[in-house]
Amino acid sequence: MGTKWFTKNEKLNILKYYKEHGWAKTIKKFEITTTTLSRWKKAIKISGEKALEPGKGPQSKGIRRTGRPKDLNFEQMTKKELIEYIEMIQDVKKSLTKSKKKKFQTIWSLKKKYKIKYLYKILNVSRAGYYNWFNSGMKAFNKWNNTIAKIIKTLFLSFKKIYGYNMLTLIINKLYNWNLKPHIVYRYMKNMNLKSIVRVKKFNYRLSSGSKRHENIMNQDFSTTDINQKLGTDITYLLTNDKTYFLSIVKDFHTNEILDYQISNNLGTEFVFKNIINSWVKAGKPSTWVLQSDQGFHYTNSDYEKLCNYLGIRISMSRRGNSYDNAHTESWFGTMKTEFLYHIKRKKRTAKWINENLPKYIYFYNNFRPQVKLKGMSPVQYRKSFPQVTF
């Protein structure tokens, strides 16, 4: 589209229309830029309406604003400016070999800290190029999609920064029926500087052990072909503001579903046995279970052995001091604590809070939380995908 030329009266009429209708309608109707309108207003303010006559403006006379200096004069810089310049070089040196868009992102992130004219010079980009990138939506790469970026950021913050790009990919594909790849979500998260919370290091608790020992049938082979084949049970600590509580679970290794859980304020065996019985009943009282546990005293006593024999459960016990033998079950505790427990400081955790919110998390985990192993489905969804399963 060629350049439009306006007479003095046309310019005055456009400015009058602008005062009555504002920027947006004026720009759309007369197909001019905000820069042009600003220049006309400024010309009238300085020199009167005569400045709007063709050939009278600064552009027609060849007057141009001074651009950024080609070379920086270090001799004229103050000591403070020199120190700032050195600090600025340290901050931008990683971006020197990056693409222009990466350099523009660096300028945008540092513009409040340093003088922007120095950033242009060091990164060897133009001011016009930076503002073209800024006005076009600050795209991080050619196929940048603002809708996808907004969804990723919203979900990341909604889940309290606990999920990385792999889990967010599964959740997005499940919610929106898309087929995003993990590396795409990773790229968006990296450009938006979204970093998930690092899992808290596990504390090494030690419990006493009983006299009974059993063979390690699984021997770290957790593979299954159906439900009710291999399962695991274990206990973990739930620390509160005034007391320590204990959580026992039974997990099916085929679907990763938590069949049942029990919370206790003491380490007696009753809540563990109740947990196993409830899980066995819920699963349809199968006779195919192989149940993996560690060598804690709950699982190395004669009562546990009698219970398993009565229910038709084969006992598989991990070797002493080898956490990998029971890793399939223990890994769930790490997931639960990262995604649920550690979001509340210990001094604010109460027994009431745990009893009210832990069931909600386990329901979320079983019924909604997608998993790569389960083809993006939750444990219950995966179980229900088999028509022969009724519970």
HELIX and SHEET records of a PDB file:
HELIX    1   1 LYS A    8  HIS A   21  1                                  14    
HELIX    2   2 TRP A   23  PHE A   30  1                                   8    
HELIX    3   3 THR A   34  SER A   47  1                                  14    
HELIX    4   4 GLU A   49  LEU A   52  5                                   4    
HELIX    5   5 PHE A   74  GLN A   76  5                                   3    
HELIX    6   6 LYS A   79  VAL A   92  1                                  14    
HELIX    7   7 LYS A   93  SER A   95  5                                   3    
HELIX    8   8 LYS A  100  LEU A  110  1                                  11    
HELIX    9   9 ILE A  116  LEU A  123  1                                   8    
HELIX   10  10 ARG A  127  ASN A  135  1                                   9    
HELIX   11  11 ASN A  146  SER A  158  1                                  13    
HELIX   12  12 TYR A  165  TYR A  176  1                                  12    
HELIX   13  13 PRO A  182  ASN A  191  1                                  10    
HELIX   14  14 GLU A  270  LYS A  282  1                                  13    
HELIX   15  15 SER A  302  LEU A  311  1                                  10    
HELIX   16  16 SER A  323  ASN A  326  5                                   4    
HELIX   17  17 ALA A  327  GLU A  339  1                                  13    
HELIX   18  18 LEU A  341  HIS A  343  5                                   3    
HELIX   19  19 ARG A  346  LYS A  348  5                                   3    
HELIX   20  20 ALA A  351  ASN A  367  1                                  17    
HELIX   21  21 PRO A  379  LYS A  384  1                                   6    
SHEET    1   A 5 ILE A 258  SER A 264  0                                        
SHEET    2   A 5 THR A 244  ASP A 252 -1                                        
SHEET    3   A 5 LYS A 230  LEU A 239 -1                                        
SHEET    4   A 5 VAL A 290  SER A 293  1                                        
SHEET    5   A 5 ARG A 314  MET A 317  1                                        
END                                                                             
